[in-house]
Amino acid sequence: MLKIYHKITKIIFIIIFNLNYNLASADSIKKVIFLKETFNIKELKLIDYEKNIFLISEKEAEYFIINFWASWCAPCIKEMKSLNLLQKSNQNIRVITISEDSDIEDSKKFFLKNNYEYLEKYFDENKNVINKFLVRGLPTTFIADKDFNVFAKVEGIIEWESKKFKTWLFSN
């Protein structure tokens, strides 16, 4: 009798977990906010962890996902796996992470520990990048098109790799 009880409990847990995961994915799309006014970031300078400078316009993609995060930010850490999976699953998207840590070593350690190999990693040393965007808190992620026009943002976390998000993105 106890074995049956444990099996039923396990099945109920799995059903509830999957229901909550699917609801989170559905709610994720509601978190995407279209900007009233788009802005262009073609001249945006990015600094990688070796202090090399790139213009975002040197990169090509159908969509750019620009994620502002920090290693001390629990929600940022939680969504990093999802961003990595999004990048891994779609070469038409370019996921750009911009660390707002005060010390570049903190973000380097985070990526070494977690092995998120598909993400592009940049550091906002003097906060020049974040100052070009309207960011109220972390994580905040912006979505830009292939012409570098930022048209949407997400404050907080969503399931980036979800089929619903990818369907939404490629329909805009």
N, C-alpha and C positions, 0 to 999 in steps of 0.2 A: 504494500500500500504506500509506503514511504517513497519507493522508487517512482511510482506513478505520480505522486504529488510533486516530486522534483522535476519530472519530465514536463508536467503541465505548467509548473512555475517557469521553467526555462522557455517553453513555447510562448507563454504569455509575455515574458520579458522580451523575447525576440520580436514579437508582433508590435509591442509598444515602442521598442527602439526603432524599428523600421518605420512605423507611423510617424514618430517624432522627427526622424531624419527626413522623411518626405515632406512633412509640414514645414520644416526649416528651409528646405529647398524652395518650396512654393513661396514662403514668406520672403526669401532672399530677393526675389524679383521686385517685391514691394519696396525694398530698401534702396533700389537704384533710383536716383533723383536726376531728372533731366535738368540741365542748367538753363536758366532763363536766357542767359547770354553766353554763347560759346566763346572760347578764346584760343588763340593759336600759340603753340609752344615750339614751333620750328627752330627757334634760336636757343632753346633750353640747353644749358650746359650741364653735363653729368660728369661726376668724378668717381672713378672706380676705386677699388681698395688698394691699388698700386699708385694712386694719385694721377692716373692718366685722364685727360679731359676729352670728352666726346660731345658733339652736338647731337641731339636726338634726331635731327634731320638726316644724320648719317646712317640711320637705321631704317629698315623697311619692315612693314607689317600691315596687315589689313586693319588691325586694331592694336592699340597700346593700352595696357593695364598698368597704371602708375601708382604703386602702393607706398604710402608713407607709413613707416613702422618704427619700432624701437625694441631692443632686446629685453627691456624691463616691462614691456606692455603685454600683459597676459592675453588679451584678445588678439593682439598682433601675432603672437606666437601660435595661437590656436588656428588662425587662418592660413599660416604660411604653407602648411602641407597642401591645402586646397589650391593655393596659387601655383605651387610647384606641379601638382597634377594637371592643372589647366594648361600650363606651358608645355608639359610633356605630351599632352594629348592633341595639341593643335599648333602647327607651325605657322599658321596665319596670324597668330596672336603673339605679342611680345610682352612678357611680364617684366616690368622694371621695378625693382624694390629700391627704395631710398631710405636708408637708415637715418633716424634722427637722434641716435645715441650721441652722447657728448664725447665719447671716446671710440674711435674706429675699431679698436681692439675688441670691444664688447660685441660688435656686430660680426666681426671676423670669427670670434670664438663661437658665436651662435651658429653660424653657417658650417663651421668645421664640425661641430658636435652633431648637427642635424642632417648634414649631407643633402641639402636641397640644391641639387646640381643643375636643375633646368632654369633657375631664376637668374636674371641679370642683377648684379649687386652693385649698388652705388652708395656713396656716403655724402651727406649734406653737411660738410664741415663747418661752414660759416652761416648755415641756415639760409643761404641764398636761394635754394630751390623751393623750399617750403613757403618762403615769402612771396613767391609768384603765384601761389595757389591760396584759395580760401580754405584753411584747415582749422577746424575747431578742436579737434582731438585726434588721438591715434587709436586704431588705424583709420585712415581715410584713404580711399582709392579713387583715382580718376580714370575715366575711359576716354580715349582719343581715337579718332579715325585715321586713315592712312595719310591724310593731308595735315595731320598734327593738330586738328581742331578738337579741343576738349569739349565734350557734349554732355557728359554725365559724371556723377560721383556716387560713392557709397561711403557713408559714415558708419563705422562698425564693421562687423564681419558678415560674410555670406558664404554660401557654398559655391565657390567660383567654378569648380569642375563639373557642376551638375548639368545634366542635359537641358534642364529648363533655362539655366543662365545662357548656355551656348546657343540655344535656339533663339532666345531673346536677343542676344548680341548680334547674331548674323541676320536677324530680321530688321535691324535698324540701320 
